Amino acid sequence: MKTLAFAHRIVLVVLGALAIVAAAGSFVPAAAKLYVVTTTPDLAAIAREVGGDKVKVEALALGTQDPHFVDAKPSFIVKLNRADLYVKRGLELEVGWAPVLENGARNPAILGGPGYVDASVGIPKLEIPPGGGSRALGDVHPFGNPHYQRDPVNAKTIARNIVDGLVRVDDNNREYYEQRLADFDRRIDERLAGWLQALAPYRGAKIVEYHKDWEYFANRFGLDLVGEMEPKPGVAPSPSHLAYLIGLMQAQHVKVLVKEPYYPDNLTHVVAEKTGAAVLTLPESPGGVPGTDDYFSFIDYIVKQIAGALKKANQQ
């Protein structure tokens, strides 16, 4: 299996190199704009906010995709080869697909150079496993939970990291990027007050998640995550685990279960039927469901959906 995986990576790199060569003659760089490539749509949405009309931004993953598992397409190597700035979520979220693309791109600016941005720098990390964790515990991340993008306070740190990268590669526009960062921070603070107010009546409310990716959101808004559909991260639910989870939800009167669009509906509906819980399909990143293309509409949607479900549960 390791040999096949290695061969697959080599093929991707070769295909990517050929694609770069084939495309080179027709590519006309947009000299007035920096080309920013991000691994996930949340990072792209924030890069657009702080980069404004000085940048062109593309995300490799779609908002509807599980960011752990993205097809490493040769066309992505071409994008990274041309990138002025490359932004990753980090914490090994993209470890299964991004390294082969990065190596194949042969772009030293984004391989530890001035054009590389790890968006997780400065984020207070949750769930760092003792001793780096073990694969026996499932798909654990040794440096902490990488799903920090749903906490609006963390969005400010992400924006700061991106602006630092933009300034490294385009210092002439430092003032422009810093002004846009200050405006983004101000709008986050203003909207955060409203988001906190909307969920304030439900502080301490018990919620079940499909995968362990709501910890930062719950921590910010005072929600209590009491269980997961997955018995271990990345492991499919077993009948015995589902029976345990149903009993737990019934005992603790849990009435909301959250999942992302890429997780299956069939088993969550079984749990919902047994417990009377509402199943909320919520985006992992902007664009994950219609009407959530920018960061503010993304958080707006999540807050409104959770507040509405909890309000309805309280009225039952």
Steps between C-alpha positions, in 0.01 A plus 500: 500500500784742585663427163177571315445821692855614422454418132174695497679803643775476237242486220328808638826693513590403143156590371517826687839587352373426150194714563719789615711479185195472273326794661802729518463633148139609542523641852493879525570612856280768652788730596277732701377225732664245724389144438398344832426127523348354817429141590147566634221749423498661847856616445411624152203697632716673761781563248250679276390716793851620584648490150225697330565598140873427532450123489348219301411212733418134430440212740599145407224329699132572452276604787304178452809276533647337807830690534671187632443323167548708185604355164855616422433615144788587265327833431558587866874463445475758223320742733764457770779543247358843414404605852652807660351402835389157626285472813434174690273422794788300647499268802523214247145553372631474142774243567333234285500703178685833509870391531507326162359814339745729676800291397375463146449875459873573530431851627761590764306812602225284651722220632605670821574824313337842542186385318413225749236561769397258773168649610509313832792704639386674819174303528444362854493129417235266640524123544875446467530127579751396768822379345379586152218247509476153348331368186313264732305809605382558143588783264644725772705812427820507708526881501138569592153512349524676160137612479561840656347702217149519650614712795474865383779603737726253323400657168680815614818299559464334159462844342809627683706206372382556143579872514847423634550278196363760258737760642797264465438464126353846435638747751410796276134446590555445872279793604215380280506147648530628855202731452290216364608280791393766749163527326456122500581483873252780574222323309576170673475669841172667407343183363638283780300700752182413311595136456572464869169665585311267265641190671514638856162348600634155414832501685563152636267338245601144420583412141630190319733538200580256222876561498710685756502830315271724707724540806619853425149624419355337810779639715435854374121488536467293816345186354554153652614231256407172667573244228582419138348279235848363433627271779849631416594782260474374144346165601151417370226454761446141613164357618629478857618859497170621357313318776725664759455844341122468484491405868726794587287748307180370656645517850638852456208629289721598206284648225753620239744300288734688266670361190666623182359447148758231414402267786224244429142571602371147556645431844442853631133461408484172693638676807260791448199269481597326824576818694279769348809710424521738207776432248672818382714478187743786542801611294861433593609793284339786305314363200419174676130577467335764273517857623820465706764618255671758721618462859229717656209324327667169590492574875159669471353184353647272766389720790146540365459128434625393843307772685182408312536129571571556871208742533267244343635228729432717805141549390428128472 
